[in-house]
Amino acid sequence: QVQLVESGGGLVQPGGSLRLSCVASGRFFNINVMAWYRQAPGKQRELVADITSGGSTAYGDSVKGRFTVSRDNAKNTLYLEMNSLKFEDTAVYLCNAKGQSLLKMNYNAWGQGTQVTVSS
C-alpha cells in the first residue's frame, strides 16, 4: 500500500509562485515514476509533469518553462515549483506514483489533491 499526501496549495496572485510537495509512505518495493496531474472544474484531468527515479522529466505544454518538477528519492518526496502562475493554472493538483509493491506487483497510487487558486 502506498499513501500519497500533498501539501503547499493555496491562493496566489497572477504572476506569483507556489511550491507543492507530495510525500509517499507505506510499504512498497520501489517508486518508478512520480507525477503531478491537475483537474479544473469541468475539465479533464491533465498531466502537469512527471519524473522518473533516474531524474528524467516531462512537462505538459501549458506549463513548460514555468513549472519545475523534482524529487528526493531518499525522502520519497515529489515537488513542483510553480512560477509565473496564470488564472488558468487554477485546479486541484494531484500527486501520482507508479511502481512495484513488495510482491512485485504494479501499483498506481493517487493522493487526495491540493487546491491551487490563482486570483487577483
C-alpha positions as CSV (number, residue, x, y, z in Angstrom):
1,Q,0.0,0.0,0.0
2,V,1.3,3.4,-1.0
3,Q,-0.2,6.6,0.5
4,L,0.4,10.0,-1.0
5,V,-0.1,13.2,0.8
6,E,0.1,16.6,-1.0
7,S,0.7,20.0,0.6
8,G,1.6,23.5,-0.4
9,G,-1.5,24.6,-2.3
10,G,-3.2,27.9,-1.7
11,L,-4.3,31.2,-3.1
12,V,-1.8,33.2,-5.1
13,Q,-2.0,36.3,-7.4
14,P,-1.2,36.0,-11.1
15,G,2.5,36.0,-11.7
16,G,3.1,34.6,-8.2
17,S,4.8,31.3,-7.2
18,L,3.9,28.2,-5.2
19,R,5.7,25.1,-4.3
20,L,3.8,21.8,-3.9
21,S,5.1,18.7,-2.1
22,C,3.9,15.1,-2.1
23,V,5.2,12.6,0.4
24,A,4.9,8.9,-0.3
25,S,4.6,6.4,2.6
26,G,3.8,2.8,3.2
27,R,5.3,-0.4,2.1
28,F,6.5,-0.8,-1.5
29,F,9.4,-2.1,-3.4
30,N,10.0,1.0,-5.5
31,I,8.5,4.1,-7.0
32,N,9.4,4.3,-10.7
33,V,7.5,7.4,-11.8
34,M,6.0,10.2,-9.8
35,A,3.8,12.8,-11.4
36,W,1.6,15.8,-10.9
37,Y,-1.7,16.0,-12.6
38,R,-4.3,18.7,-12.3
39,Q,-8.1,18.9,-12.7
40,A,-10.1,22.1,-13.1
41,P,-13.9,22.2,-12.8
42,G,-15.5,20.9,-15.9
43,K,-12.2,19.8,-17.5
44,Q,-10.4,16.5,-17.9
45,R,-7.5,15.6,-15.7
46,E,-4.3,16.5,-17.4
47,L,-0.6,15.7,-16.8
48,V,1.4,18.6,-15.5
49,A,4.8,17.0,-15.1
50,D,6.4,13.7,-14.3
51,I,9.8,12.4,-13.2
52,T,11.4,9.0,-13.2
53,S,13.5,7.6,-10.4
54,G,16.5,8.5,-12.6
55,G,15.5,12.1,-12.9
56,S,14.1,12.2,-16.4
57,T,11.3,14.8,-16.6
58,A,8.4,15.6,-18.9
59,Y,6.0,18.5,-18.9
60,G,2.7,19.4,-20.2
61,D,2.8,22.1,-22.9
62,S,0.9,24.6,-20.9
63,V,3.5,24.7,-18.1
64,K,6.8,24.3,-19.9
65,G,9.2,27.0,-18.8
66,R,7.2,28.0,-15.8
67,F,7.0,24.8,-13.6
68,T,9.8,22.6,-12.4
69,V,9.3,19.1,-11.1
70,S,11.8,17.4,-8.8
71,R,12.0,14.5,-6.4
72,D,14.0,13.4,-3.4
73,N,14.3,9.6,-3.7
74,A,15.7,9.2,-0.2
75,K,12.7,11.0,1.3
76,N,10.1,9.6,-1.2
77,T,9.1,13.2,-1.9
78,L,7.9,14.9,-5.0
79,Y,8.0,18.6,-5.6
80,L,6.5,21.0,-8.0
81,E,7.9,24.6,-8.2
82,M,5.3,26.8,-10.0
83,N,6.3,30.2,-11.2
84,S,4.6,32.9,-13.3
85,L,1.2,31.4,-12.3
86,K,-1.8,32.2,-14.5
87,F,-5.5,32.2,-13.9
88,E,-5.8,29.0,-16.0
89,D,-3.5,27.2,-13.6
90,T,-6.3,27.1,-11.0
91,A,-7.1,23.5,-10.3
92,V,-6.8,20.7,-7.9
93,Y,-3.3,19.3,-8.2
94,L,-2.9,15.6,-7.6
95,C,0.1,13.5,-6.9
96,N,0.6,10.2,-8.7
97,A,3.1,7.4,-8.1
98,K,3.6,4.2,-10.1
99,G,5.9,1.4,-9.1
100,Q,6.1,-2.1,-7.7
101,S,4.8,-3.4,-4.4
102,L,6.7,-5.7,-2.1
103,L,5.1,-8.6,-4.0
104,K,6.5,-7.1,-7.3
105,M,3.0,-6.2,-8.5
106,N,2.5,-2.9,-10.3
107,Y,0.6,-0.2,-8.4
108,N,-0.8,3.2,-9.5
109,A,-1.5,5.4,-6.4
110,W,-3.1,8.8,-6.1
111,G,-3.2,11.5,-3.5
112,Q,-6.3,13.4,-2.4
113,G,-5.1,16.6,-4.1
114,T,-4.3,20.1,-3.1
115,Q,-6.2,23.2,-4.3
116,V,-4.3,25.9,-6.2
117,T,-6.2,29.1,-6.9
118,V,-4.8,31.9,-8.9
119,S,-6.8,35.0,-8.4
120,S,-6.3,38.8,-8.1
